[in-house]
Amino acid sequence: MSVIKVPEADVAGWYCATCDEEMVLQSVELEYLDSLFNVELPACPKCRFVLIPEGLALGKMHQVEQLLEDK
């Protein structure tokens, strides 16, 4: 299974509101309609809160949702 990667520019300057730690790219497993996806997303190294950038949510992730729902 391939990993979807977020450009590092989308991570720069983001901090966790709870921990005040800078977000770093981490491999995260997402599940949608019984399908698993490995995605490299910005996450807090302390509490592991994950940020899904708007461009990814409205772009690639939306396309995948549509494909899965059409099955």
Helices and strands as residue ranges (DSSP letters): E 3-5, G 8-10, E 24-32, E 35-43, H 54-58, H 60-70
